[in-house]
Amino acid sequence: MALKTRGIGALASAVALGGLVALGLGWGGSYLKSAAEVWQHSSRSVTVRGLAEREVPADLVLWPLNYTVTANTLAELEHHLSEDEARVRDFLAERGFDSSDISMTPARITDQYANTYGGERPDERFSAEATLLLRTERVEEVIEAVPEATRLVRDGVLLSPSYEYRTEFLFTGLDAIKPEMIAAATADARSAAQQFAEDSQSAVGGITSATQGYFSIEDLDSYTPQIKRVRVVTTVDYALE
């Protein structure tokens, strides 16, 4: 009788254990399925880039008028510098530019005899280089005046144009157009996401993350530096539904 009781008890324990294992497998399978669904849902997203470009006119110009004079004495050198400065200022004033927009850099004086190292000496001992800088918002007037600067050469001003002293056209109104350009870049990104969603038989959901790129301002081309191309790229992650 005792043996029969023990057999029944063992059978009951086995049945209970089997039930627990089945329940565990069922729960585990349900958990794995749920986890897979969450993973699949979280992976349904697309990363796209949106571009916005705009052409704008420069609103500020820097025009450096660099010139050189030579003399045998420092007194003569200073006199020539003053004469040329007056000629350049008169040239700009005749074209309507305000004197408050003109600044003068200190002259750089060189003793040319000190650089001969025993070779043939130049005719005049000293040379000086100076620059008058016009900083103005009158961009079109500067464009018209630049070719006329040859008149200064005829008047005896030895202009020394170079890459260092090139005329620069700038655009300073970026803050005013930033919001519209960011909106345009985001719309461009959503259009790309929409196309991707259609190809994958999905729908575009909300933005999960977004990164705004840097704004770049460049010359339209090497011949029209007074026209600028402003560009921004945004990177946006959209959920797909």
Residue pairs with C-beta under 8 A, 6 or more apart in sequence:
44 202
44 239
44 240
44 241
45 208
45 237
45 238
45 239
45 240
46 193
46 196
46 197
46 237
46 238
46 240
47 235
47 236
47 237
48 189
48 190
48 192
48 193
48 196
48 235
48 236
48 238
49 189
49 192
49 233
49 234
49 235
49 236
50 184
50 185
50 186
50 187
50 188
50 189
50 190
50 191
50 192
50 233
50 234
50 236
51 185
51 188
51 231
51 232
51 233
52 181
52 182
52 184
52 185
52 188
52 231
52 232
52 234
53 229
53 230
53 231
54 177
54 181
54 229
54 230
55 220
55 227
55 228
55 229
55 230
56 171
56 173
56 177
56 227
56 228
56 230
57 139
57 171
57 226
57 227
57 228
58 139
58 169
58 170
58 171
58 225
58 226
58 227
58 228
59 137
59 139
59 170
59 171
59 172
59 173
60 135
60 136
60 137
60 139
60 169
60 170
60 171
60 172
61 134
61 135
61 136
61 137
61 138
61 139
61 142
61 167
61 168
61 169
61 170
61 226
62 133
62 134
62 135
62 167
62 168
62 170
63 133
63 134
63 136
63 142
63 145
63 146
63 167
64 131
64 132
64 133
64 134
64 165
64 166
64 167
65 88
65 131
65 132
65 133
65 134
65 149
65 152
65 159
65 165
66 129
66 130
66 131
66 159
66 160
66 161
66 162
66 165
67 84
67 88
67 129
67 130
67 131
67 152
67 157
67 158
67 159
67 160
68 127
68 128
68 129
68 158
68 160
69 77
69 80
69 81
69 84
69 127
69 128
69 130
69 158
70 77
70 80
70 112
70 122
70 123
70 124
70 126
70 127
70 128
71 77
71 79
71 80
71 124
71 125
71 126
72 124
72 125
72 126
73 125
73 126
74 109
74 126
77 109
77 126
77 127
77 128
80 128
81 107
81 128
81 130
84 130
84 156
84 157
84 158
85 104
85 130
85 132
87 152
87 155
87 156
87 157
88 132
88 152
88 157
89 99
89 102
89 132
91 149
91 151
91 152
92 102
92 132
92 134
92 145
93 99
95 141
95 144
95 145
95 148
96 138
96 141
97 134
97 136
97 138
97 141
97 145
98 136
101 134
101 135
101 136
102 132
102 133
102 134
102 135
103 132
103 133
103 135
104 130
104 131
104 132
104 133
105 130
105 131
105 132
105 133
106 130
107 128
107 129
107 130
108 128
108 129
108 130
109 126
109 127
109 128
110 126
110 127
110 128
110 129
111 125
111 126
112 121
112 122
112 124
112 125
112 126
112 127
113 121
113 122
113 125
116 122
129 160
131 165
134 142
136 142
139 169
139 226
142 167
143 226
146 167
149 159
152 159
153 159
167 225
168 225
169 219
169 225
169 226
169 228
171 217
171 228
171 230
174 215
174 217
174 230
177 230
178 215
181 215
181 230
181 232
182 212
182 232
182 234
185 212
185 232
185 233
185 234
186 210
186 234
186 236
189 234
189 235
189 236
189 238
190 204
190 236
190 238
193 204
193 236
193 238
194 204
197 203
197 204
197 238
197 240
200 240
202 240
202 241
203 240
203 241
204 238
204 239
204 240
204 241
205 238
205 239
205 240
205 241
206 238
206 239
207 236
207 237
207 238
207 239
208 237
208 238
208 239
209 236
209 237
210 234
210 235
210 236
210 237
211 234
211 235
211 236
212 232
212 234
213 232
213 233
213 234
213 235
214 232
215 230
215 231
215 232
216 230
216 231
216 232
217 228
217 229
217 230
217 231
218 228
218 229
218 231
219 225
219 227
219 228
219 229
220 227
220 228
220 229
